[in-house]
Amino acid sequence: MQKIKAAVCRQFGAPLVIEEVNLRDPGVGEVQVTLDACAICHSDISYADGGWGGQLPAIYGHEAAGRVTGVGAGSKSYGVGDHVIVTLLRSCGACGSCVSGDPAYCFSQDTSAGSPITAASGEDVGQAMFCGAFAEKVTVHASQLAKIPADMPKAAASLLSCGVITGLGAAVNTAAVRPGETVVVIGAGGVGLNAIQGARIAGAARIIAVDVNPDKLEMAREFGATDGVMANQEKPWKEAAAKAGGRGADAVLVTVGAIGAYDISTRYLAPGGRMVMVGMNHSGESSSYDPSVIASLGQNMIGTKMGDTVLPRDIPWMVDLYQQGRLKLDELVSGTWRLDQINEAIADTKSGAAKRNVIVFGD
């Protein structure tokens, strides 16, 4: 058992509290990682605000990178000193989803060991999303890790753990964007910029970013968007179609959790097009569509979790593209913050100004 500092959520919607907590050593199949960086994702904020429920106290944070400092029995893939990213993608490797190549949808996970975290008082502290990475160290299942080069900047590497694989994977894996296609990305935030990068890497001819913020549309061009459309006009899908030569999009990726964006997302589609649901709304909210239109035009609505990523398959080529300069990661880091500044970093993220804010640990 080790004592570490962490940002604990004790009340939904309230500031996180920096506390000293106890972290148990890794057990069978587990690995301990000393973190160098953990990015702040909007999912963490939604959880901390109570948007998806859950038990408190809890530690959020799931987009991290660091070094392996402990290995439990049976964890043969990693050794002390390995540089890794830490994700929420925990998989058993044996269920139907895992053996079919869909570990993001693993449905047979042994969580009987409970959370590895306890408060100084002895009460259990939830390890949110199997990570609890707003902390100096984590103990996680080995399946949640992927190796990265030792010299890769950890702030940039941490983004591979969620924002990058979610957006990039949604374009490459889920939407299966092909060369020459037209892609609309609704929302030019952190995930949206990576969906744009994914569409660019996949060879899309037109990549149209849609957002309410003109500055974000300008930023989207830096990541590969060919066009921008303001979302707050009366019928933005008509402008998008005009920019695509009068035809709708082959793929529409909704990267924000706004119900209004989902309500009109299929309006951007060409016949036979597919709309990919990436952004997560709060529980209980719903969107509506006319099924007869979708059916008669042969359109598709597809959900995706974490970009349908398979860590051993996808992280190596993403790292390779980054090293070649073809995948932007450093440019996604808006600012770095200490753990004791996490509430300021969250407020800055909520303002919409940041692509990704990153908590950095150590000197």
N, C-alpha and C positions, 0 to 999 in steps of 0.2 A: 504494500500500500504506500502510495506517495502523496505528498501534499503539493497541490498546484493551485495557481490562481485561475479563476474563470469568471465569466460574466453570466450571472444567474438571473433567470426570469422568475420572479416570485409573484407577480401580479400582471395579468394581461393589460397591455396598454401603458404600463408604468416603465420608468427607466430600468435598465438592467443594473444589477448590483454586483460589484467586483467582490468576490469572496475567495477565501482559501477553502478548497474542497479536497476530498480524498479520492484518489484514482487507484483502483486495484491493478495489480500486475496482469499481464495477458495470460489467458487460459488456453485451453485446447483450441487450436485453429485461429488464435488471435495474435495481433501484433500491436506493440505500443509505438506511437510516433510522437516525437518531440516536434512541435510545429514551429515553422518559421513564418508562415503567413496564412491568413484565412480571410477570404473575401466576404463581403456582405451581400447576400442575395435577397431579393424582394420576398422570397419564400420565408426566409428567416423572420423578416419583418411582419409578414402576415400571421405567422404562428405566434410571435410575441405580442401581437395586437389582439389575439384571440380569434382570428378569422377562420381557423380550422380546428378549434378546440384543442384537446390534449390535457394532460395532467401537469400540474405545477408542484414544486419548483422544477425547472428544466433548464438545460443549457442548449442553446441553438448553435448554428454555424455548421456548414456542411461542404464548404468549398475551400479546401485547405491543402497545404503542401509542407513537407518537412523531412525529417530523417528518422529512420527506424532505430529505436533505442532499446527495444525489448521484443523477444519472440517467444510465443508460447509453444507448447508441444504440438507437433503435427503441422506447424507452419513452415513448410520447406521451401516455399517460393521466395522468401525474403530473409535477409540477414541483417544484423546490426550494422549500421552505416549506410544502408541503401537509401537513396533519395527517392521520395515517392510523392504522389498526390493521394489525398484521402477523399473518397466520395461516399454518397449515401447508397450507392448501388451494391447492396449486399445480396449474395446469391449462394444457394446451396450446392449448385453444380450437378444435381441429380434429378430434380423434378422435371416435369414435362416441358416447362418453359425454358429451363436452363439447357437441357439436352437438345432442344429445338433451335438453339441459338438466340433466345430471347431472355437473357438473364435479368434484364430490367424488370421483368414481370414475374420473377421468382415467387412462388406461392408456398414454399415449404421451408421456412426459416426457423431454426431453433433459437428462441430467445429466452429459454428457461433460466439462463444464468442471470437474467435481469440486467439492470443498469450497472456499469462498473463504477459509478460515481456516488459518493455519499457526502452530505454536508458535514461541517465540523460537529454539528449536534448529533450526527449519526443517522439522520433521516435520508431516505433515498432521494436522489436528484435524477430526473429523467435525462437520458442521453437522446436528445431529439434527432430524428432521422438517422438513427444508428451512429451518429457522429459526435455531437456535442463539442464542436470544434472552436467555439469562442472560449478557448482555454489553452493553457501552455502545452498540454499533452493530451492525447487521446488513446484509448484502448479500443480497437475495432477488429472486426473480422477481416482475415487476410484477403478475402474476395473483394473488399472495398478499395484496395490499393492498386496502383499502377506505377511502375518504375519510370523515372525521368533522369536525364543526364545530371550529374553532380554540379555542373557549372551553369545549369539553367536557373535564371533568377526566380526565386520562390514566389514573389508577388505575382509575376506573370504566370508561373506554372499553376498556382492555385486556381486560376480562372478555368483551367482545363477540367476541374473537378465538377463543374456544373454549368456555368453560363455558356462556355464555349461548346461543350459536348451537347448541350440542350439545343442551342440554336443551330450550330453547324450540323449536328446529327439529324435535326428535324428536316433540314434541306437535303442532305446527302442520303441518309438512311430511310427516313420515313416518307418524305415526299418523292424521293428518288428522282431529283431534278436531272434532266438530261440536257446535253448541249443543244443550244438553239431555242430552248423554251423561254417563256415569259413568266417571271415570278413576281408576285406582290408580297411584300413583308409589311404587315401592319404593326407598327410600334418600332421605333428606332432607338430603343434603350439597349442595355447590355446584351440581352438575349437576341434582340432584333438585329443588332449589328453583326452578331455571329451567324444568324440565319442568312444575312446578306453575304457574308464571307463564304458561307457554304454554297450558296447559289452561284457565286462567282467562280469558286473552285470547281463546281460541277459543270460549268460551261454555259450557264444561262445567257441568252442573248440580251434580254431586257430584265433588269431588276429594279422594281419600282417600290421605293420606300414611302410609307404613309404614316404621318404623325401630325400632332397638333402644334408641334414646336418647330419653327423654321430653322432654328439652329441645329436641331437634331437631324433634319433633312440634309443640311449641308454636311454634317458630320458623316451621314450615311454614305455620301458619295466617296468619302475617303476610304471607306471599307468595301466599296465595289458597286454601290447603287448607281444605275445609269440615269435615274429620274427620281423626282420627289413630288409628292402630292399632299397638300394640306388636308387633314382629315376633317376639319371643322367646317368645310363647305357643304352645301346642300346635298350634292350627289357626287362624292369624290370618286366613286367607281367609274363614272363617265369620263373624267379626266384621265384616269389610269388607262382606260380602254383606248382613248385617243392617243396616248403616248405609246401604246402597244400596236399602233396601226389599225385601230378600230376593232380589235379583237380582245376578248377577255384574257385572263391569266390561266396558264396551265396549272399553276400551283399558287395558292394563297396561304401564307403562314401567319397565323395570328399569335404574336409573341407577347401580348399584354393580356391581363386578366379582366379587362373592361367588358362588361356585358354589351354595351353599345357597339363595340368593335365586332364582337361575335355576331350580333344581330344582322349586320350588313355585310359580313365577310363573304358570303356566297355570291353577292352581287358583282363581285370582281371576277368571278370565274367564267372561263370559256366553257362551251359544251365539252363534257368529258373531263373537266378539270377537277382537281382535288384540293380541298381545304383542310389544312393541318392545324389541329388545336394544340398550341404550345403553352400559351399563357394560362395561369391558374387563377380563376375567380375565387371569391370567398364561398365557403360551403353554404348551400341553400339558395344561391342565386341561379337563375335559369335564363336561357335564351330561347328564341322561337324562330322556326323556319316554315316555309311552305313545302311540304314533302313532294307535292305534285310537280313543282318546278325542278327540284333536284332530281327526281326520278326521270322526268321527261327529257332532261338534258344530260342524263348519264353522269351526273357529278358525284363526287365522293366526299365524305366527311370522315377524317381520320384523327384519332387521338394519338399522342406520343408522350412517353415518359422518358425524360433525360435523353431525348434524341435517339431512342432505341440503341443506345451505345453498348457495345461489347468492349470492355476495357482492354483486354489483351490484343484485340484486333484494331481498335480505333486510336488509342493513345499513341502508339508508335508512329503512325503516319502523320498524325497531327503535330507531334513534336518535330518530325522531319520537315514538314512544311514550315513550321516556325523557324527552324534553323536555316532554311533556305530563304527566309524573308517573304514567304508567300502567305503566311498566316499571321495576322497582326494580333499580338498579345500585349506587349508592353504599352501599346497605344490605348488599350482598354482600361488601364489603371489610371483612375482620375486622381487618387490621392492615397497616401499611406498614413495610418493612425496607430497609436499605441492602444493596448487593451484598455487602459483607463480612460481613453477617449472614445470608447465605442458608442456611447449614446450620442455624442456629437457626430460621429461618422454615420450613424443611423439617420439622424435628422437631416444630414446633408444628402443622404441617399433618397430619403422621402421627398426632398425638394424637387427631385427629377433632374438635378443638374449633373449628377455623376453617371458615368458609364459603369464603373465598379470602384467602390472604396475597399481598401484592403487593410485589415489589422495585421501588423507585423510584430513579432515577438523577439525578445533578446535585445542585445545592444545595438 
